[in-house]
Amino acid sequence: MATVASPVALRNGSIVTRLVFALLVMASVAAFFLTTRLKRSTPVVQQLKSSRYLSPNGDGRHDSSEISFRIKQADEVTVTIVNADGDEVRALARDRDLSKGRHSFRWNGRASDGAVAADGEYRVKVGLRHQGRSVTSPRRIFVDTVPPTPIVRYVSPDAISPGGAGDRARLRFDGPARVAPRLLVYRTDTPRPRLVARRSGRPGSHELHWDGLVGAAGDRSPAAAGNYVMVARVQDAAGNVGPRGLPPARGRLPGHPGVRVEYLSARGPLEPVSSGRQASFAVAAHGRRYRWRVRRLGSSNALDRGSSRASTLRVTAPRGRSGVFLLGLRAGRHDYETPFAVQAKRRRHVLVVLPATGWQARNPIDSDSDGFADTLPEQQRVTLRRPFGTTGFPPGFAAREVPLLLFLDSEGLRYDITTDLALTGRGARPPVRYGGMLFAGPPRFFTLEAGRLVKSYVDAGGRVAWAGTGGLTQPVELQNGTLTAAPGRRRRNLFGEVVQRGPGGPLTVLGDRIGFFAGSGGALGPFPAVESADRLPAGAALLASAGGESERPAVAVYRLGKGVVARVGVDGFSREARSSPTVARIMRRLWTLLSR
């Protein structure tokens, strides 16, 4: 049965409701008038100010924040630093008796436990005990201890030539520039990056310029040819200066801060040129007229010469026997000389192979604008078509390939010539017609295609030889003009021989079934460094060997399948042929082995 409220109860409830509503209205009106009065009254804490940025890192810039305020009457005052959540981080004063007037405090950026406060936003809170009031500053203090890292968007052009066309580099960066940025220029193709130039920018500008000159003001000279890094040194609002970690290291600077200083260069063919045909060179002379000449390696006689301003120079490959020739350029006091291979019309029985893959893998030219040499394995990949170095010679060319080539010429030995890149290039013919293949230098880097070809050549009965350490140990992939290194360092060479480079010394003949060391007296050397074999390839039959210790040959001649491999794992072996009759005799014996 439903219950019906009496008229008295309904009337009493209505009265209570009206009383509550009336009280709420009166409270709201009172709050409004109180708020209005407080707004119109003089604030209890006036002119509360603080430094906006704080960088407590001890560098003398914005290491502390100045805090000041005025109070209109004396009180016991508490001054604290609070974080963005309102939590207390540090008390600068607690219930301290302060007279009316202006007061100052200093915050050193540290929390109550003495540690540097975390980067972020903070505020100042002032409490007045007797007045029962507290005020939090609307102005934020930003703690920032991280140095800025400006990003170099580009350096243009990527190569400059002091005294020639394009003699100034322009750097554009993203980063703070309220304080005038500074340009620091480091040369990077030295044992350690070296600061060579400083320049000042303009406040607010994100551009810096380098004129290619080095040294102190009043004693500046053109920079040497090589690789350089242009660093934008900036300061942020908190006084932090960046980037950190100078001198720069490879991969540490974001963006593209590199620039090359270049006076003359010529990029020639990486394949042999037939005698009588034209060889094309991409020449960078930066507006200079240059004189050029062609000579055979080891000879001072010019076979052809001329002068030009052309960016593409075409010369006729000399006729006669195969070999390596040099294109020399000269413009003013600048010289450049670079090799190219010429194949004679008449074919020979031994093929000499120039390790062009290794030349480019170790070519110290910066082409990706990071300011450091593009070399394997320091980088994952490198561009194949680049001029060689700053003088024109491939890395190690004078120490490794030149002595062997000069020895062959001095002995009157005739050969065909190519490069490892040309072995598998377009239109290449399999080298099966040759009795032997001699690498002019230790081919540490080799393309996967070249590796397969050389291995199949030995399996079919060919003979392969090289002198030096590290030969055929680092495969690379060639794709779209780029060499990419396989990860890791390998101790096993292409044929499966496990090798290890070690200190040099004298070598002792360990065995000789073919008279390879005849006339040596059983001893060789000493040599600066050798590469010994811990294990020969599976199925290999040792024919001759010499080493510093038993069963670890540094010089190993072995039969593998139907073919023969001769590894002379000795640094500087070819160089010794000029001064050592014993080494010269072994070199002749090696040639005989390949010529059969």
Secondary structure, 3 states (H helix, E strand, C coil): CCCCCCHHHHHHHHHHHHHHHHHHHHHHHHHHHHHHHHHHCCCCEEEEEECCEECCCCCCCCCCEEEEEEECCCEEEEEEEEECCCCEEEEEEEEEEECCEEEEEEECCECCCCCECCCEEEEEEEEECCCCEEEECCCCEEECCCCCCCEEEEEECCEECCCCCCCCEEEEEECCCCCCCEEEEEECCCCCCEEEEEEECCCCCCEEEECCEECCCCCCEECCCEEEEEEEEEECCCCCEECCCCCCCCCCCCECCEEEECCCEEECCCCCEECCCEEEEEEECCCCCEEEEEEECCCCCCCEEEEECCCEEEEECCCCCCEEEEEEEEECCEEEEEEEEEECCCCCCEEEEECHHHHHHCCCCCCCCCCCCCCCCCCCEEECCCCCCCCCCCCCCCCCHHHHHHHHHHCCCCCEEEEHHHHCCCCCCCHHHCCEEEECCCCCEEEHHHHHHHHHHHHCCCEEEEECCCCCCEEEEEECCEEEECCCCCCECCCCCEEEEEEEEEEEEEEECCCCCCCCCCEEEEEEEEEEEEECCCCCEEEEEEECECCECCEEEEEECCEEEEEECECCHHHHCCCCHHHHHHHHHHHHHHHC
